[in-house]
Amino acid sequence: MNLRWVLVVALSIVSPAPRADVISDWNRQANEALALERPGIAGNPIAMARTLAMMHLAMVDAIGACEPMFKPYLGALPGAAGASPQAAASSAARTVLVALHPAQSKAIEQYYAEALTAVADGDAKAAGLEIGRKAAQLLLAQREDDRTFDGADTYRPFTAPGVYVPTGLPVVSNVAVRKPFVLKSVSQFRPGPPPALTSALWARDFNETREWGAAQSPLRDASQTETARFWQQLGPPAWNQVARALSTTRPLPLAENARIFALLNAAVFDAYLAVFDAKYHYNFWRPITAIRNADRDNNDATQRDAGWSPLIDTPPHPEYPCAHCTADGAAAVILRSAFGSGAVPPFKVTYRGMPDVKREYTSLRQLQDEVSMARIWGGVHYRNSNEVGEALGADVGTYVLQTILVPAPSRAMPAERPGKQ
């Protein structure tokens, strides 16, 4: 894995005592374990989303075996009426995390022991522990073929014999071999191509990023510069942080909360596969390449800047569409289904890479718009790419929401909370 992708994740590393919300507690613990993992996992949003999706899918199915509310993801667990759903959830989470991240097993086992102190000893607890283990083992077996996840990178640089090209390889070029959790294929929602280089749309986007995203842009103010740097953080830790905040201010029943976290992380994982499929299909150039080669795009409305550099480091993969925006689009669809599409109680997002900065939002739309602009102010994306990425993510999120963990027969889901998007 290319070490340039080793980004610091966006969580405060703490070990809170277990609270009433076993779903949020284990989500926090899993993010802590991921933050401490080796670089190939801690800096890789796809690997992070995979762990979180596996853990939460095992948890929701374990809880469902105790209290059936949704069609199970795995569909192979025996019923466990009377079993403790809290014990089942903790057992499922612990089993998945220890299997995937043995280097973090000491901290995970310690947290597991603390979590179980909140569940009274007895047959219900024992039955819950057993069904949680079974759910986790089924999920692990289903994903056995991608357990190592760091597959061989076979990307072939574009060059001619004898001609030098930069030797740092891009990441996630082998996305076609990755298995989605829900999508039928990684290309299921592949968007159309980026704008033609001779178009007015290309000139608009090119010039906006060239002017606002330059390392020393005179247009960008200090707040916008901070925003661009802040949103270098990755999607999985950020959006799980948002989910925990919303589930605290607008609590859901245990099974519904388990479902939302499972849908969120499955959707984000599949959204990453979808966006990287599109990235390597179109292989579109980043601003630093386009701006230094604008004399070759046959567009009189663009101008070459031989020494142009972006504010933040350019990610090592093709530009189109925006991966941050795609993850945002998927996550927002899932969270809106539970918490509404309008204003929500204010929530904060932090970034471990900037520990003194806390950003507050009052809607998911506000957060999405800020991330989109941050990628332009950072000099690594174009506006159209952001819009296409968000739409791609929304398609993935909607499909996930409609396909898995749907209400069991005779169960009705609560209506979406009202509000303007």
C-alpha positions as CSV (number, residue, x, y, z in Angstrom):
1,M,0.0,0.0,0.0
2,N,1.4,3.4,-1.0
3,L,2.5,5.2,2.2
4,R,1.3,8.5,0.8
5,W,-2.2,7.3,1.6
6,V,-1.4,7.0,5.3
7,L,-3.7,9.7,6.7
8,V,-4.3,10.3,10.3
9,V,-7.8,9.2,11.2
10,A,-10.4,11.5,12.7
11,L,-11.0,10.2,16.2
12,S,-9.9,11.0,19.7
13,I,-8.3,7.8,21.0
14,V,-10.0,7.2,24.3
15,S,-11.5,4.1,25.9
16,P,-14.8,5.2,27.4
17,A,-16.6,2.9,29.9
18,P,-19.5,1.0,28.2
19,R,-22.8,3.0,28.2
20,A,-26.3,2.0,27.4
21,D,-25.9,2.2,23.7
22,V,-23.9,-1.0,22.9
23,I,-23.9,-0.2,19.1
24,S,-22.3,3.2,19.4
25,D,-19.9,2.0,22.1
26,W,-18.6,-0.8,19.9
27,N,-18.4,1.5,16.9
28,R,-16.2,3.8,18.9
29,Q,-14.0,0.9,20.1
30,A,-13.7,-0.4,16.5
31,N,-12.6,3.0,15.2
32,E,-10.1,3.2,18.0
33,A,-8.7,-0.2,17.0
34,L,-8.5,0.9,13.3
35,A,-6.7,4.1,14.3
36,L,-3.9,2.1,15.9
37,E,-3.6,-0.4,13.1
38,R,-0.7,-0.7,10.6
39,P,-0.6,2.0,7.8
40,G,-2.2,-0.2,5.1
41,I,-5.4,-0.3,7.2
42,A,-5.4,2.8,9.3
43,G,-4.9,5.0,6.2
44,N,-7.1,3.0,3.8
45,P,-10.8,4.0,3.9
46,I,-11.9,0.9,2.0
47,A,-10.2,-1.4,4.6
48,M,-11.7,0.6,7.4
49,A,-15.2,0.6,6.0
50,R,-14.9,-3.2,5.4
51,T,-14.1,-3.9,9.1
52,L,-16.9,-1.6,10.3
53,A,-19.4,-3.1,7.9
54,M,-18.5,-6.7,8.9
55,M,-18.8,-5.9,12.6
56,H,-22.1,-4.1,12.3
57,L,-23.7,-6.6,10.0
58,A,-22.8,-9.4,12.4
59,M,-24.2,-7.3,15.3
60,V,-27.5,-6.5,13.6
61,D,-28.0,-10.2,12.6
62,A,-27.1,-11.3,16.2
63,I,-29.6,-8.9,17.6
64,G,-32.2,-9.9,15.0
65,A,-31.9,-13.5,16.1
66,C,-32.9,-12.4,19.6
67,E,-35.6,-9.8,18.5
68,P,-36.6,-10.3,14.9
69,M,-37.4,-7.0,13.2
70,F,-35.5,-7.0,9.9
71,K,-34.8,-9.5,7.2
72,P,-31.3,-10.8,8.2
73,Y,-28.3,-10.0,6.1
74,L,-26.9,-13.6,6.4
75,G,-30.2,-15.4,6.6
76,A,-28.7,-18.5,8.2
77,L,-28.9,-17.9,11.9
78,P,-31.2,-20.0,14.2
79,G,-33.7,-18.0,16.3
80,A,-32.6,-17.2,19.8
81,A,-35.7,-15.9,21.5
82,G,-35.0,-14.9,25.1
83,A,-31.3,-14.3,24.5
84,S,-29.8,-11.0,25.6
85,P,-29.4,-8.8,22.5
86,Q,-26.8,-6.7,24.3
87,A,-24.7,-9.8,24.9
88,A,-25.2,-11.0,21.3
89,A,-24.1,-7.6,19.9
90,S,-20.9,-7.5,22.1
91,S,-20.1,-11.1,21.2
92,A,-20.5,-10.5,17.5
93,A,-18.4,-7.3,17.6
94,R,-15.6,-8.9,19.6
95,T,-15.4,-12.0,17.4
96,V,-15.2,-10.0,14.2
97,L,-12.6,-7.5,15.5
98,V,-10.3,-10.0,17.1
99,A,-10.3,-12.1,13.8
100,L,-9.6,-9.1,11.6
101,H,-7.3,-7.2,13.9
102,P,-5.4,-9.6,16.1
103,A,-2.7,-7.0,16.8
104,Q,-5.4,-5.0,18.7
105,S,-6.9,-8.1,20.5
106,K,-5.7,-7.2,24.0
107,A,-7.6,-3.9,24.0
108,I,-10.6,-5.5,22.3
109,E,-10.8,-8.3,24.9
110,Q,-10.5,-5.8,27.7
111,Y,-13.3,-3.7,26.3
112,Y,-15.4,-6.9,25.8
113,A,-15.0,-7.9,29.4
114,E,-16.1,-4.4,30.5
115,A,-19.1,-4.4,28.2
116,L,-20.4,-7.7,29.5
117,T,-20.5,-6.4,33.1
118,A,-23.6,-4.5,32.0
119,V,-25.4,-7.8,31.2
120,A,-26.7,-9.9,34.1
121,D,-25.3,-13.4,34.2
122,G,-27.6,-16.2,33.4
123,D,-29.1,-18.2,30.5
124,A,-30.1,-15.1,28.5
125,K,-26.5,-13.8,28.6
126,A,-25.0,-17.2,27.6
127,A,-27.5,-17.6,24.7
128,G,-26.7,-14.1,23.5
129,L,-22.9,-14.8,23.6
130,E,-23.4,-17.9,21.6
131,I,-25.6,-16.4,18.9
132,G,-23.2,-13.4,18.6
133,R,-20.3,-15.8,17.9
134,K,-22.3,-17.6,15.3
135,A,-23.3,-14.4,13.5
136,A,-19.7,-13.2,13.5
137,Q,-18.4,-16.6,12.3
138,L,-20.9,-16.7,9.4
139,L,-20.0,-13.2,8.4
140,L,-16.2,-14.0,8.5
141,A,-16.7,-17.1,6.5
142,Q,-18.7,-15.2,3.9
143,R,-15.8,-12.7,3.4
144,E,-13.1,-15.4,3.7
145,D,-11.8,-14.7,0.2
146,D,-11.0,-11.1,1.1
147,R,-9.6,-11.6,4.6
148,T,-6.1,-10.5,3.7
149,F,-7.4,-7.6,1.6
150,D,-3.9,-6.4,0.6
151,G,-3.9,-8.1,-2.7
152,A,-1.2,-7.7,-5.3
153,D,-1.0,-4.3,-7.0
154,T,-0.8,-5.0,-10.7
155,Y,-1.3,-1.5,-12.0
156,R,0.6,-0.9,-15.2
157,P,1.9,2.7,-15.6
158,F,1.2,4.4,-19.0
159,T,4.6,4.9,-20.7
160,A,6.7,4.0,-23.7
161,P,9.8,1.8,-23.7
162,G,12.7,3.7,-22.1
163,V,10.6,6.7,-21.0
164,Y,10.6,7.7,-17.3
165,V,7.4,8.1,-15.4
166,P,7.0,8.9,-11.7
167,T,7.4,5.6,-9.9
168,G,4.8,5.9,-7.1
169,L,2.0,3.6,-8.0
170,P,-1.6,4.7,-7.5
171,V,-3.8,2.8,-4.9
172,V,-6.9,0.6,-5.2
173,S,-6.3,-0.1,-8.9
174,N,-7.5,-3.7,-8.4
175,V,-11.0,-2.7,-7.3
176,A,-12.6,-5.0,-9.9
177,V,-11.6,-8.0,-7.7
178,R,-13.1,-6.6,-4.5
179,K,-16.5,-8.1,-3.4
180,P,-19.3,-5.6,-2.5
181,F,-21.5,-6.2,0.4
182,V,-24.7,-5.3,-1.4
183,L,-24.1,-4.1,-5.0
184,K,-24.3,-6.7,-7.8
185,S,-21.1,-5.4,-9.2
186,V,-18.7,-2.5,-8.6
187,S,-19.7,-1.0,-12.0
188,Q,-23.5,-1.2,-11.3
189,F,-23.9,2.6,-11.0
190,R,-20.9,3.7,-13.0
191,P,-21.5,7.3,-14.0
192,G,-20.9,8.8,-17.5
193,P,-17.6,10.3,-18.4
194,P,-16.0,13.6,-17.2
195,P,-16.5,16.7,-19.2
196,A,-14.9,17.0,-22.6
197,L,-11.7,19.1,-22.4
198,T,-13.0,21.4,-25.1
199,S,-16.2,22.2,-23.2
200,A,-17.2,25.3,-21.2
201,L,-17.9,23.0,-18.2
202,W,-14.3,21.9,-18.2
203,A,-13.0,25.4,-18.4
204,R,-15.3,26.5,-15.5
205,D,-14.1,23.7,-13.3
206,F,-10.4,24.0,-14.3
207,N,-10.3,27.7,-13.6
208,E,-12.1,27.5,-10.3
209,T,-9.7,24.9,-8.9
210,R,-6.7,26.6,-10.4
211,E,-7.6,29.9,-8.7
212,W,-9.0,28.7,-5.4
213,G,-7.0,25.5,-4.8
214,A,-3.5,26.8,-5.4
215,A,-1.1,26.4,-2.5
216,Q,-0.8,30.2,-2.2
217,S,-4.2,31.3,-3.5
218,P,-5.0,34.9,-2.8
219,L,-8.7,34.2,-3.0
220,R,-8.9,31.5,-0.3
221,D,-9.2,32.9,3.3
222,A,-7.9,31.4,6.5
223,S,-11.2,29.6,7.3
224,Q,-11.3,28.0,3.9
225,T,-7.7,26.9,4.1
226,E,-8.5,25.3,7.5
227,T,-11.5,23.6,6.0
228,A,-9.5,22.1,3.2
229,R,-6.9,20.8,5.6
230,F,-9.5,19.5,8.0
231,W,-11.3,17.4,5.3
232,Q,-8.2,15.5,4.4
233,Q,-9.6,13.1,7.0
234,L,-11.2,9.9,5.7
235,G,-14.9,9.1,5.3
236,P,-15.3,6.1,7.6
237,P,-14.1,7.7,10.9
238,A,-15.8,11.0,10.1
239,W,-19.3,9.5,9.1
240,N,-19.3,7.0,12.0
241,Q,-18.5,9.9,14.3
242,V,-21.6,11.7,12.8
243,A,-23.7,8.6,13.3
244,R,-22.7,8.3,16.9
245,A,-23.5,12.0,17.6
246,L,-27.0,11.8,15.9
247,S,-27.9,8.5,17.6
248,T,-27.1,10.2,20.9
249,T,-29.2,13.3,20.3
250,R,-32.0,11.3,18.6
251,P,-31.9,7.8,20.2
252,L,-33.2,4.9,18.3
253,P,-34.3,1.5,19.6
254,L,-31.5,-1.0,19.8
255,A,-32.4,-3.0,16.7
256,E,-33.0,0.1,14.6
257,N,-29.7,1.7,15.7
258,A,-27.9,-1.6,14.9
259,R,-29.5,-1.5,11.4
260,I,-28.5,2.1,10.7
261,F,-24.8,1.5,11.6
262,A,-24.8,-1.7,9.5
263,L,-26.4,0.0,6.5
264,L,-24.1,3.0,6.9
265,N,-20.9,1.1,6.7
266,A,-22.0,-1.4,4.0
267,A,-23.1,1.6,1.9
268,V,-19.8,3.5,2.4
269,F,-17.8,0.4,1.6
270,D,-19.7,-0.3,-1.6
271,A,-19.6,3.4,-2.5
272,Y,-15.8,3.3,-2.4
273,L,-15.7,0.3,-4.7
274,A,-18.1,2.1,-7.1
275,V,-16.1,5.3,-7.2
276,F,-12.7,3.5,-7.6
277,D,-14.2,1.5,-10.5
278,A,-15.1,4.8,-12.1
279,K,-11.8,6.4,-11.4
280,Y,-9.8,3.7,-13.1
281,H,-12.3,3.4,-15.9
282,Y,-12.0,7.0,-16.9
283,N,-8.4,7.7,-15.6
284,F,-9.0,11.4,-15.5
285,W,-6.2,13.8,-14.7
286,R,-5.8,15.6,-11.4
287,P,-5.6,19.4,-11.2
288,I,-1.8,19.4,-10.7
289,T,-1.4,17.5,-14.0
290,A,-4.1,19.4,-15.9
291,I,-3.0,22.9,-14.9
292,R,0.6,22.2,-15.7
293,N,-0.4,20.8,-19.1
294,A,-3.3,23.2,-20.0
295,D,-1.6,24.1,-23.3
296,R,-2.6,20.5,-24.5
297,D,-6.3,20.5,-23.7
298,N,-7.3,22.5,-26.9
299,N,-9.4,24.9,-24.8
300,D,-8.7,28.6,-25.2
301,A,-10.4,29.3,-21.9
302,T,-7.8,27.5,-19.9
303,Q,-4.2,28.7,-19.2
304,R,-1.1,26.7,-18.4
305,D,0.6,27.4,-15.1
306,A,3.9,25.6,-15.1
307,G,4.6,25.9,-11.4
308,W,1.1,25.4,-10.0
309,S,0.7,23.2,-6.9
310,P,-2.3,22.4,-4.7
311,L,-2.8,23.3,-1.1
312,I,-3.0,19.7,0.1
313,D,-1.2,16.6,-1.2
314,T,-2.9,15.1,-4.2
315,P,-4.2,11.6,-3.5
316,P,-2.5,8.8,-5.5
317,H,-5.4,7.8,-7.7
318,P,-7.3,9.2,-10.7
319,E,-9.5,12.3,-10.1
320,Y,-13.0,11.5,-11.4
321,P,-15.3,11.2,-9.5
322,C,-14.5,12.5,-6.0
323,A,-14.2,9.7,-3.5
324,H,-14.9,11.9,-0.5
325,C,-18.1,13.1,-2.1
326,T,-19.2,9.6,-3.1
327,A,-18.8,8.3,0.5
328,D,-20.7,11.4,1.7
329,G,-23.5,10.8,-0.7
330,A,-23.9,7.2,0.4
331,A,-23.6,7.9,4.1
332,A,-26.1,10.9,4.0
333,V,-28.8,8.8,2.3
334,I,-28.6,6.2,5.2
335,L,-28.5,8.7,8.0
336,R,-31.4,10.8,6.5
337,S,-33.5,7.7,6.5
338,A,-33.2,7.6,10.3
339,F,-32.7,11.2,11.3
340,G,-34.5,13.2,8.7
341,S,-33.5,15.4,5.8
342,G,-33.6,18.8,7.4
343,A,-32.1,20.4,10.5
344,V,-30.8,18.1,13.2
345,P,-29.5,18.9,16.7
346,P,-26.0,20.5,16.3
347,F,-23.2,17.9,16.1
348,K,-19.5,18.3,16.0
349,V,-16.8,16.5,14.0
350,T,-13.2,16.4,15.1
351,Y,-10.0,15.3,13.3
352,R,-7.1,13.7,15.1
353,G,-4.7,15.4,12.6
354,M,-6.0,18.8,13.8
355,P,-6.8,18.2,17.5
356,D,-7.6,21.8,18.3
357,V,-10.2,22.2,15.6
358,K,-13.9,21.2,16.1
359,R,-16.4,21.8,13.4
360,E,-20.1,22.1,14.1
361,Y,-23.0,21.3,11.8
362,T,-26.8,21.6,12.0
363,S,-27.6,19.4,8.9
364,L,-26.1,16.7,6.8
365,R,-26.4,18.9,3.7
366,Q,-24.2,21.5,5.4
367,L,-21.5,19.0,6.0
368,Q,-21.7,17.6,2.5
369,D,-21.4,21.0,0.9
370,E,-18.4,21.9,3.1
371,V,-16.6,18.7,2.2
372,S,-17.2,19.3,-1.5
373,M,-15.8,22.9,-1.3
374,A,-12.9,21.6,0.8
375,R,-11.8,19.4,-2.1
376,I,-11.8,22.4,-4.5
377,W,-10.0,24.7,-1.9
378,G,-7.5,21.9,-1.4
379,G,-6.7,21.9,-5.1
380,V,-7.4,18.2,-5.7
381,H,-10.9,18.0,-7.3
382,Y,-13.2,19.8,-9.7
383,R,-16.8,20.9,-9.0
384,N,-18.4,18.5,-11.5
385,S,-16.5,15.6,-10.1
386,N,-17.8,16.4,-6.7
387,E,-21.4,16.6,-7.9
388,V,-21.1,13.3,-9.9
389,G,-19.5,11.6,-6.9
390,E,-22.2,12.7,-4.5
391,A,-24.9,11.4,-7.0
392,L,-23.0,8.1,-7.4
393,G,-22.9,7.7,-3.6
394,A,-26.6,8.5,-3.3
395,D,-27.4,5.8,-5.9
396,V,-25.4,3.3,-3.9
397,G,-26.9,4.4,-0.6
398,T,-30.4,4.2,-1.9
399,Y,-29.8,0.7,-3.3
400,V,-28.3,-0.5,0.0
401,L,-31.2,0.9,1.9
402,Q,-33.8,-0.8,-0.3
403,T,-32.0,-4.1,-0.6
404,I,-30.8,-5.3,2.8
405,L,-32.2,-5.4,6.4
406,V,-35.6,-4.5,5.2
407,P,-38.5,-4.8,7.8
408,A,-39.5,-8.3,8.5
409,P,-43.1,-9.3,7.6
410,S,-45.6,-7.5,9.9
411,R,-43.0,-5.0,10.9
412,A,-43.3,-1.4,9.7
413,M,-40.4,1.1,9.7
414,P,-41.0,4.5,11.2
415,A,-41.5,7.3,8.6
416,E,-38.6,9.5,7.8
417,R,-38.5,12.5,10.1
418,P,-39.7,15.6,8.2
419,G,-37.5,18.5,7.2
420,K,-36.1,20.3,4.3
421,Q,-33.0,19.0,2.7
